[in-house]
Amino acid sequence: MSLAVRATAEELMDAADLDPATYARVVGDLAKVNTVTLARRPTLAFLKRAMTGRRTLRLLDVGFGDGDMLRSIARWAVQHDVAAELVGVDLNHRSELAARAHTPAHLPIRYVTGDYADMGGGWDVVVSSLVAHHMTHDQLVAFLRFMEGHARSWFVNDLHRHWFAYTGYPLLARVAGWHPIVRYDGKLSIARSFRPGEWRDLLDEAGVEGARVFRAFPFRLCVERLR
Ligand SMILES: C[S@@+](CC[C@H](N)C(=O)[O-])C[C@H]1O[C@@H](n2cnc3c(N)ncnc32)[C@H](O)[C@@H]1O
């Protein structure tokens, strides 16, 4: 497959007829992928920058999947003495079922099934991980405008459409023995993702100034807006 333009094929995990038990295994393995590929690190580093001198946090995680990012953020907040209200929203109700099952009761996280656009405003921070590449061009421009209008700071953590990720991920996935859907979707996700210049064009179209686009080793491309 050429990586010159974004792929548009559908990911298997988005299939409407996927049973909840298989879906829970898929997002559970995705959480393991996130750990092995150091994927939560750039979001936590962003949070540290966004929270300099602040002690309260109202955060929205769009497309939480297994909820692993929110669990990491909850533990980060305790370690840094931050009073956090953590909310996740995901279109797929199976995510809510899986994330609830995988989240200890004492962590202060609220999982909601729905669209981010219905979650209102007043957020200190909006984050997302592996969600942007699920969106069309127009959906992404709308998402950038939502974050710019409804959050003080925001962070998009997504994949880099680059040969290093496209050839490296399948090798890693085979060795690790992740679920076949995670293996197939992971490679396709890289082909569906973005390059730095494409993000700059999207930001221009959305009317966002002052955002930073940067690569995070090994496979991620992130967009950060700090205010
Ligand atoms: C690949 S999963 C990512 C899960 C998790 N964030 C991670 O990093 O492993 C993408 C998720 O985004 C959700 N999603 C896509 N568009 C959304 C929207 N408009 N509002 C809320 N969730 C959305 C999908 O339902 C899916 O669960």
The ligand as a Gaussian input file, in Angstrom:
#p B3LYP/6-31G(d) Opt

LIG

0 1
 C       -9.049000       3.289000      18.142000
 S      -10.190000       3.723000      19.379000
 C       -9.062000       4.520000      20.511000
 C       -9.259000       4.077000      21.923000
 C       -8.293000       4.660000      22.946000
 N       -8.358000       6.106000      22.985000
 C       -6.865000       4.211000      22.724000
 O       -5.988000       5.051000      22.551000
 O       -6.609000       3.002000      22.731000
 C      -11.094000       5.118000      18.716000
 C      -12.366000       5.403000      19.510000
 O      -12.861000       6.700000      19.146000
 C      -14.264000       6.666000      19.270000
 N      -14.823000       7.834000      18.551000
 C      -14.704000       8.131000      17.229000
 N      -15.380000       9.272000      16.949000
 C      -15.911000       9.718000      18.118000
 C      -16.727000      10.850000      18.471000
 N      -17.160000      11.724000      17.548000
 N      -17.094000      11.003000      19.781000
 C      -16.709000      10.102000      20.709000
 N      -15.954000       9.001000      20.414000
 C      -15.553000       8.810000      19.141000
 C      -14.617000       5.294000      18.668000
 O      -15.883000       4.853000      19.087000
 C      -13.476000       4.417000      19.208000
 O      -13.823000       3.737000      20.391000

